[in-house]
Amino acid sequence: MSNRSQGVLLSGGSGWLGGALQRALAGRGVPVLQLVRTGEVKLAEAPESNARSKALLVAVPGQFPWNPAANPPIVHRVVVEGLRAAIHLSGANAAGHRWSPAYKREMWASRVRSTHALATVLAGLKNPPKVLLVASATGIYGNRGDELLDEDSAPGAGFLADLCREWEEAAQPAVAAGIRVVHLRFGVVLGPGGGALAKMLPLFRLGLGGRLGDGRQWMSWIGLTDAMGAMLFALENEAIAGPVNLTASEPVTNAEFTRALGRAVHRPALLPAPAFALRLAVGEMADEALLASARVMPKKLTEAGFVFAQPTVDAALAAAI
């Protein structure tokens, strides 16, 4: 079997999760070909007479430019033909900007449009990958209070829930082509060097951290080690398809998480952020992302035999900090 037939196509590899996944795949000897949006890579020098070669050569080996916004999407099929799998992690950071109408459109395009573009390209290949993993989020469940949620639960209401639902539906061309599609519904990923903790730690280390609102909202989380392990598990396990919750089996309330993070940095966590202040600071995102309650269980992973290395929030925070 050729080395290429074991390769994995990755979009979103420049992000925190994408970088961690590349390291995890490299640790298993899996070659990665990374799709990078046109304009984000510098093309290497190539003979003027060979435009095709010039388009395929980039400054970083293993990176190839693509333009999911084009119609049809611009990606060189020679790059993606005959690979073992594809993993699509691209998406504008939902917590990185106030949700203005323009930024909502950017979030939609970077998720829904890019997923549909890649799924369409893969579906049209002579030798498509056997599996496509696509990022999604537990935000699809909306604000559900104390309700226990798993992959069989219906989507919730709100902008974020609607966005995640359309995001998952956008992969339908790949499903119709017989590609096994897995929707990775990420909870809050806890790990070193990025993600939600990168924003929280400076305040908590100064003793200025505290619960959000009344702190009763459920927070579904997963350690970075387990997030990577679950992705590789889904990649290998042919019985896994459709939505998969990437969350630990012990969700915590925001107040419980706040106390755990305070313990991890050996600082008090006594300064709450009132709901009205959060709404003033970040607008709609406060109710849909910071104050929303989603008590999500990893039913599919558990039933498939996945074993969590960091089953408690204290273990995940200790590993991250």
C-alpha positions, 0 to 999 in steps of 0.5 A: 500500500502506498504512503499516499493512500495512508495520508490525511487531508487537513484543513484548519491545521494552522489553528490550536486544535489543528496543530495538536492534531498534526502532532498526534498524527505525526506521532503515528507516522501518518502523512498530512497534506494541509489545505490552506486558504488562498492568500494565506500561503506564499507560492514558491518560485517556479518556471513561468512556463509551468503555471500548474506546477507553480500553483501546486508549489508552496513555501511550506512542504505539505501545504496546498492553497484552496479557495472554498469561496469560489464556484466551483471551489478551487482545490487541485484534485491531484492533491486530494485524490487517493488519500485515506481520510479528510479532516475539516477543522476550519472555522472563524473563532466564535468567541474571538469577536463580537457577533455583529451581522458581518461577523455572523456571516463570516462564521457561517461562510467559514463553516457552512460554505467551506464544508459544503465546498470540500464535501463536494470536491471529495464526492467528485473524486475517482478515489475519494477518502473513506472517511471525512471528519468535520468539526461541529460543536455542542452549541447545536443543542442550544440552552437546555438547562439540566437536561441530559443530552446525547447524540440522539437529542434534537438540536436546540434554538438560537443562532449558534444551534442553527449554525451548527445544524447547517454546518453538519448538513453541509457535508451531505454531498460526501454522505451521498457519495458513500463517504463515512462522515463524522461530525465532531461536536466539540465541547470546551477543549481544555489544554495548554497553550490555547483554547478557552484556558488561554483567555481565562488563566491570566485573570484566574492567576491574578485572583480575579476569576469567578463564575459567569452569571449565577454559575448554574449553567452546565459546561461540557468540556474535554481535555486536549489529550482526549480530544485528540484521542477521540478524533483518532479513534473516530478516524479508525473505527468504521462503526462510528458515523454521524454526530459524535459528542467530544465531551468528557462523561462528567460535565460540570456547572460553571461554578464547579469549573470555576472552583476547579480552575481556582484550585489548579492555579492556587488562587481564590475564584470569588469575583463573579461576572454578572450576566448583565455585564457579560451582555454589555461586554459581548452582546448576543454571545453571552446568552448563547455561549457563556451563559447557555447550559448544555449537559452533554454526554459522550454516548457514542464514544462510550458505547464504542469503547473509548477510554478517557485519559482525563475523566475529571475536570481536575485531571484535565486542568492539571495536565493543561496547567 
